[in-house]
Amino acid sequence: MELDAQLKKNRFSFGRKVLRNRYLLLMMLPGTIYLLINNYMPMFGTIIAFKSVDYSKGIFHSPWVGFTNFKFLFGTSDAWTITRNTLLYNALFIVITPIIAVTLAILLNEVRGRLAARFYQSIMFLPYFLSAVVVGYLGYSMLSTEFGFINTHVLVPLGFDAVAWYSEPKYWPYILPLVYIWKNIGYSTVIYLAAVIGIDNEYYEAALMDGASKWRQAISITLPQIRPIIIILMLMAVGHILNADFGLFYQVPLDAGALYPTTNVIDTYVYRALLQLGDIGMSSAAGLYQSVVGFVLVLSVNLIVRKINKESALF
Amino acid sequence: MNTTTAQAPSAAAGVSGPKSKRKINAISPGSNLVVNLFFIVYCCICIFPILLVVSASLSDENAITLHGYSIIPKVWSTAAYHYLSFDLHKILAGYGISIATTVIGSLAGMMITALYAYPLSRADFEFRGFFSFFIFFTMIFGGGLVPWYLVYTNIFHLKDSLFALIIPGLLMNAFLVLTTRTFFQQTIHPSILESAQIDGAGEFRIFFGIVLPLSLPVMATIGLFYTLAYWNDWFNSLVYINNDKLINLQYMMYRVMRNLQFLQTNAQSGTAIGAEEIAKIPNETVRMAMCIVGMGPIVLAYPFFQRYFVAGLTVGAVKG
């Protein structure tokens, strides 16, 4: 009886709470509906990875097949290739991005002319705003076998043979990181520069009294001060280590089949399996594999960071 | 960043003359030169490919065939743009689709974002915890491409519609919602809201009459983020669009890169230009001209909007 009353009271108070906040709740309605459609429905839709989709029966009535799709996926050599490529490229990006961006931010902060510093930052930031399609064109202008700048103006004049970049997979583990850095480093530099500028000047004045060199100041003051933001950004990146930049891996190699051994990543594999081959089973299995492992990664990395330094944890 | 002014420059900087404005902790002129040179070289690398494409689009096709793409055209020619002008109606249609989706999508996205972010910024909103988690969770877990695609094609039937270029994935960005929330928390003091409430203003009136006008900087910033995301989007077209009438600028560039004939479909079927003429089309330079036509607006507008981006990125921490 008492429990009943309690429940009734709770329901009553919940209703009152909704009523009290009705206008604010109304404001949240469009966003909530959008998240339900765009994010939460696909989350529940991942169950199709355990089905054999038959369009004539509809997705809901298609038969359950357990882990068959996963067995097929991990039975192919593709599963290994795409996992390896995704992990290695992203791991490389996660490590080199902060190293280069922090270095650039510290250097940029030392440039004595404010206008010059702002100008450099603007130019470095520009590639970030170009779409992957445009980057594909820019890459082509450099790498085209017959007309590309590198072949016609660098390799051949120096006496080397022209390289067929778009059919030689072995060069792409170098090309893709270079393109990635070229496009994205300006963005990270802006974020780190803001953090560097935000450091209280008193630290540097004190260090100067003690005769600390610029190098010493960077190591002992700047780096420790911006460590939290470095950790947060790296943590977010590690959580998404299985999510590749689709544009980079699809547009920049111009979707060239010969390059798949070194350019195919989980995202491009899922896209091609779904829309070029129409293989819903395989692509949804790969997609779910990516989501679940990624999620576990976010949680575990966050847990580790929480243990080391609670302030730096994401949640 | 050095707040100490040059009151005693010569004492601190040693060799500098009395007129030197050098700040106490500034690097030496020599190091400054090296750092500047480094950035000049790096900046050249950043814009080199862009200049290369500009130059290629203004080159003569024969010169390209002989010498490849060079940073200054060996033989100047505007033939590529001339050929593109035959397909002007297609290019303009692409611009039309891009502009329409960008304007509609950005405005709707800004509204939805601000409306979701504002209650989250209110300490007295009793469902704050739930809705914060509701959006934060989407940042760390997702269903992936396949169910996302099936939701929009099989349940909402958006394939080959203008909505497919506006709604899926782009309309609301969780990161921007959290940025906007942080901005509201930092700028809108609760006492302003309280006094408005005492005056009898309703929540919507407070939001549209007080909060939004005070938040123009952050609205401009997230508006730019959405504008850029829509303008640069080709993924939704790749996934959802088969109809040639709904091809936006980015997707047109993508199709031209894969197959230049895409632009010349009319010419092939029509009688105006014969097969012989098609063979004469300066393929390589037309391709590069297409890139310039597509990339132009972003690069030209860049000097005007980039500082708002920098401001937006540094609005505040976005801890969940």
Interface residues (C-beta under 8 A of the other chain):
Chain A: K17 R20 N21 Y23 L24 L25 M27 M28 P30 G31 T32 Y34 L35 I37 N38 N39 Y40 M41 P42 M43 F44 G45 T46 I48 A49 I59 L104 L107 L108 N109 E110 V111 R112 A116 F119 Y120 Q121 S122 I123 M124 F125 L126 P127 F129 L130 S131 A132 V133 V134 G136 Y137 L138 G139 Y140 S141 M142 S144 E146 F147 G148 F149 N151 T152 H153 W182 G186 Y187 V190 I191 A194 I197 I199 N201 Y204 E205 L208 K214 Q217 I232 G239 F246 G247 Q251 L254 D255 D267 V270 Y271 L274 L275 I280 S283 S284 G287 L288 Q290 S291 G294 F295 V298 L299 L314 F315
Chain B: M1 N2 T3 T4 R22 I24 N25 A26 I27 S31 N32 V35 N36 F38 F39 I40 Y42 C43 I45 C46 I47 P49 I50 L52 V53 A56 I64 T65 H67 G68 Y69 S70 I71 M111 I112 T113 L115 Y116 Y118 P119 R122 F125 E126 F127 F131 F134 I135 F136 T138 I140 F141 G142 G143 G144 L145 V146 P147 W148 Y149 L150 V151 N154 I155 F156 I167 P168 G169 L171 M172 V177 G202 E203 F204 F207 L228 W231 N232 D233 W234 F235 L238 V239 Q250 Y251 M253 Y254 M257 R258 E284 R287 M288 C291 G294 M295 I298 V299 Y302 P303 Q306 F309 V310 L313 T314 K319 G320
